[in-house]
Amino acid sequence: MIDKDIKEIIEGFVKKFPCRDSAVLPSLSLIQKKNGYVSEKDMEDLSRILGFSEARIFSAASFYSMLNLKPKGKYHIQICSNVSCSLTGEGPLLDYISGKLGIKEGDTTPDGLFSIEPVECLGSCGYAPAMIINSDHYENLSFERVDEMINVIYEQNITEK
């Protein structure tokens, strides 16, 4: 649900840009920053604020891989599934990480720590395979290096509790 403060910021976007369409992506990004994802209710509210159909808002929200339409883990892993990344290294990174975490693509671990999803391209073809954890970009990955990163995250979260 979009609260009063967010609505005011979105209305500011509308005034700032010469075309209402230009306010859609910044508005969706703002909602996600506040809530961690963009819910169906958020999209309904945004459609009313901007005067667009819900389908138009959903179309924009579902197009961009940086926008999440359901809650993600504390560490959201996006794995390049493009040919360059899939054919290098020890095998498909997505399959390996999925097996290691015990979840399928698009899912979140029961503890809410990790979620994984494939993305089409991370622009790292010369340094494949590649992935992003939250906003940190990693290249030239091996299964061993991925294991180390995941273990470090687990250790950090155990000591934080």
N, C-alpha and C positions, 0 to 999 in steps of 0.2 A: 504494500500500500504506500502510495506517495504521500508524504506528510506536507504540511504547510510550507516549511522551509525549502524543501526540494522543489515544490511547485513554484515558489517564487524564483528560484534559480533558473528553472526551465523557462518560465515566462521571460526572464532576462535574456536567455538564449534567443528566444523568438524575436525580441526587440533588437538584438545585436546583429543578427544575420538578415540579409536582404530577402531570403526565401525561407519559408517555414520548414521546408525539407531539410535545410541545413541544421536544424535544431534536433533532429531525431537521434543521430549518433551521439552527440555530446550528452543528451538527456539520458539515453540508455546507459552510457558509461558512468554517468553520475549516480544513477540508480544502483548499478552494480557495485560501485565503490562504497556506497552506503550499506547495501544489504548483502553483498557477496555474490549476488546473482540477480537476474531479472525474472520475476515471477509473472504468471499469467495476469494476476491482479494489477501488477505494475504496468503491464502493457495495456490493459484496459484503461487504467487511469491516464496513462500517457496519451492514448488515442483521443480521449476526451479533452485533455489539456491542449493538444496540438491541433485537434479538429480533423484527424485522419482516421481511417478505418482501422480496426484492430488487426486485420489481415496485413495492412501496410506496415504497421509497427512490428508485428511478428515476423514479417518478411525481412525487415532490416535486422532485427535481433537474431534471427536464426542464420543469417548470411555470414556474419562476422564470427570467426572462431575465438576471438578475444572476449566475446560476450557469453555468459553462462546462463542457460535457461533453467538450471536446477542447481541446488547447492553443491559445491565441490569440496574436496578435502582441504585441510590446512595447507598441504603441499600438492598443488595441481600440476601433474606432469603431462606435458603435451609432447608427443613423439612424432617426428617427421615420418610420414608413410610414403613419401615420394620414392620413385625408382632409385635415385642416387643413394638415398639412405637405406633403402631396403636391400640393396645388393652388396653393400659393403659390410665389413666387420664379420662377426661370428654368426650372424643370422638376424632375423627380424627382431629388432629391439623391443617393439611393442609386445610380441609374444613372450619374450624373456621377462620383461618387467611385470607383465600381467601374471605370469606363472609365479614369479617371486613374491608378489603381493597377494596372490590368491584372489584376484578380481578380474573381471572382464572389462574391455574398453567401455568407457562411459560410466563405470561404477566407482564407488568410493569404499575404502576399507571400513570394516565395522567400527573401528575406533575413530573414524573421521579424519585420520591423519593423511591418507593419500587418495587421490583420484587420478585416473589416467584416461587419455583420449588421443586418438591419432589426429594429426593435422596434415594438410596436403604438402606444405613446403615451409621450411624455416629459413630458406635462403642460404644454406650452408653446404651446397652440393660439393664443393671442393674440400670440405672438412667433415664429411659424413662418416658415421651416422650422428645425428644431432637431436637434441630435445631441449625443452624449456621446463624448468621447475619454477612455478610462479612467474617471476619476471627475469630469472637468471637463465642465460643461454649457455648450453654445453655442446661441444663438438668433439670429433675424433673419439667417440665413445667405444669402450669395450665392455663386455659383461662384468669384468673385474672392477672397472672404474664405476660402473653403475652400482654394483654391490657396495662399494666403499661409500658412495654418496648416500645411498639409502640407509646404510648402517649408521652413518654420522647423524642423519636426521632422527633416526630412532633413539640414539644415545642422547641427543640434545633434548628430545621431548620427554625422555625418562627423567633426566635431571631437573627439568622444569617443573615436574609434578610434585 
